[in-house]
Structure formats: structure tokens, C-alpha cells
Amino acid sequence: MRNFLVIMTFMLVCQIFAQKIDTWERRYGDDMKERGKQIVKMNDGTFLINANKIVDDYGFTNLIWLIAVDQNGDSLWTKTIGDSMLNRYINDISQSTTGDLFVASGYDQGGLGQTAFISKKTAGYEEIWTKTYTNLPSLGVGVTKVSCTPDSGCVVIQWLMESFEGGSDRVDKIDKNGGYSGYSAFGRRRIYAVDFQIF
């Protein structure tokens, strides 16, 4: 019986590797000051690349750089968001079953504070609505992860730095129109993934 299982497993592995796998490689940008963060597979089979362009010589100031590509890696459109005054970034993008994007983003001004956003965008990255999280009264604020929910809304991880020793996380539930529909606080713990079933 053991020999049969080994042979069947070997045959299955051979069949998998015998199939033709389409691959491609592309380089986006040419300044050597770009870096990719995330690739989102869109509902239509295309891809959205979440990247940054580094503005300063030290890597502290970034512009958001989005690149939409087709199945072959050819660019469909690009968007650059930001200026040289603020460090802008997108932490996470999630596409809903209806095609809209939920985006966890923000900017910081060094020692002058941070601002975070949850946005709902079209598939072409046009704004539908944006919610703002300001850093006051905390020392810092951010939104790190967003996941779509079956009701066309989202859940998002928000963190607050309350002191130099640490902070706390909470999970916000936001409906499809941008209204709050609940949250769960987790005290001084870090959350790295969200599950919409907790609501």
C-alpha cells in the first residue's frame, strides 16, 4: 500500500509540472528609487501593484505609485499620489466582489504627527468616500489591514500609539457607505489579520 501511495504522489507531481505555466517578468520604474509593496489580483484578472517612489535621499519621504497591469504585465494605467512634503503610503488594498477597492493608507510629517485613511475607490482608483483617523490625542495612528465583508463593507485594523511604551489595536467595521457599524478593542495587543466573522 505504501508503494502505491508513493507512485500515485509521484505521478501527480509529474502531471503538475508537465503543465505549461505562463510566466512573465517586468521592470517598472527606472530611477532605482521605487519599491513594490503589494500585488492585488483584480476581479477581471488584471493586477494592481501598490508601490512607492522614494523622494528624498534617505528613504523617509515617499509618493504612492499605483500601476495597473494586464495579465501579461503590460501597464494599463499609473497614478502617482503625493508631494515632497509628506511621507505617503498605502498599507493594504482589498477588492470587494462588487469591484470596489477598500484602501488603508496614510501620511506622516516626521515629528508633527500622522494621519490615516480608509477609502472606498472605484477599480480605476477614483474616490467614492474617505474616512480620516487623526493622531490626536495619541502619539500616532495608523490603519494597517483592510478586508472586504459580504455586505459590501469592510473591516479594518486601526492602531494607536498611546505612549512611547506602546499602544493598542482595534478592529472597526465600516459599512458600504462609510458609516461605522461597530468595533472591537484589543488593548495593548497587535493584530495582524482580520476576520469579518468576528462581527
N, C-alpha and C positions, 0 to 999 in steps of 0.2 A: 504494500500500500504506500509506503514511504517513497519508493522509487517512482510510482505512478504520479504522485503529487509533485515531485521534483521535475519530472518530464513535462507535466502539464504547465507548471510555472515557467519553465524554460521556453516552451512553445509560445506561451502568451507573451513573454518578454520579447521574443524574436518577432512576433507579429506586430507588436507596438513599434519596435524600432525599424521594421521594414516599411512602415507607412511613411509617405513623404510629408515632412513637416516644413511648411513655408516659414522662412525667417527673413529678416532684413535688419540692416543696421544703418542708422542715420546719425549725422552730427548736426546739432542745432546751435547756432551761435558761433562766433569766431574770435571773440575778444579774450578768451580764456578766463573770463570773469562771470561765467554763467554756471549755475548748478541746478540740477533737477531734484525735485523732492517727491513727486508722486505722479503716477500714471493712472488715469481713470478711464476704464472702458465704458464708452457711452452705449446707450440702448440701441443705437443704429449701427454698431460695430466699429465706429471710429474711436479715436482716443483723444483725451485732453491731458496735456502734460502741464503740471504745476511746477514752475521753475522760478529762479531768481536771477536777476542781473545785479552783480556787485558794483556799487557806485564808487565807494572810497577805496583807498589803498590798503585798508586794514580789514575789510570784510564786515564792518559793522553796519553799513547802510546798504539796503537792498531795494530794488524795484521788483514788483511782481511781474513775472513774464509768463503768459499763458500761450501755449501752442496747441492748436487743434490739428490733428493729422488723420489721414485716411488709413485704411487697412494696410497700405504699403509704406506708410511712414511719410508720405508727401504732405506738406503743410497745406491746410485749408484756410486758416487764419491765425493771426497772432495778436495779442494785446499786451501792452506794457503799461503798468499802473504804478504811479508814484512820482516822486521827485527826489532831489538830493538832500532834502531837509529831514525826512523821516525814514526810519527803517521799516519798510512794509513787507508783509509776508502773508502767505496762506498756509495754515496748518493742515487743513483737510478739506476735501471736496467729496460730496456724495450725490449721486443722481437718483432721483425718485423714479418710480415706474411710470409716472406721467411725463417724464423727460426734463423736469426742472432740476436745477442744481442747488444744493444747500452748501454754503461755503463758510468755514470757520477761519477768520482772518484777523489781522490787527496791525498796529504800528506802535513803535516806541520812539521816544525822544531822549534816549540816554537817561539821565537823572531826572528828567522832567515828567516822567510818568508814562503810562501805557494806556492804550485804548484797544478794545477788542470788538469784533463784529460777528454776528450771524446774519448771513444774507441769503435770500432766495433769488436766484437768477434764472434766466432762460438758458437753453442749451447753447446759445450763442453768447452767453455771458452779459446779457442786458439785465439791468436791475429790476426786480419786482418789488422787494422790500428789504430793509436792513434794520436790524436791532443793534443798539450800541451798548457796550458794557464799559463804563469808565472806571478808572483805578481808585477813585476816592470812595470810601475813606481808607482803603487798603493801600499797601505799598506797590501793588501790581495786580494786574488782572489779565486773564487770557482765556481763550476758548481753543481747546486742543483737538477735539474729535467731534464729528457730527455723523449721525446715522439717520437715514430716512425711516419713517414709520409707515405702516399700511394705510393710515388715514391721510396720507399726503403731507404730513407734517414731519417733524424731526425731533430727535433728542440730541443734546449737546453737552459735552463736559466743559464746565467752567471752573477755573481755579482762581483763588485769591491768595496773594501773599500778604499775610496779616502782620508779620513781624519778620525780622531778619533770621529768626529761628525756624520759620516755616509758615505754612498756610493751610488752606483747606480746599477740597473739591466739592462740587455739587453737580448734579445732572438736571438740566432743565428740559422740560417737554414744551415744545412750541408747535402750535397748530399751523395749518397751511396758509393762514392769513397773517402770521407773525405774532399772534397772541399767546401769552403764557397759559398753559393748561396744567401746570404742576411742576414740582421739583422735588428732588431728594438730596439732602445734605449728608455728607460723609465725613465731616470733621477733618482732622489732620491726617488724611489718607490720600494717596494719589490713585487716581483711576485711569486706566489705560485703554479701556474698551467699554462700549455702552451696549446695552441690550434693551431694545424698546419694550420688551415684555415686562420690565420692572414697573411699568406704569399701568 
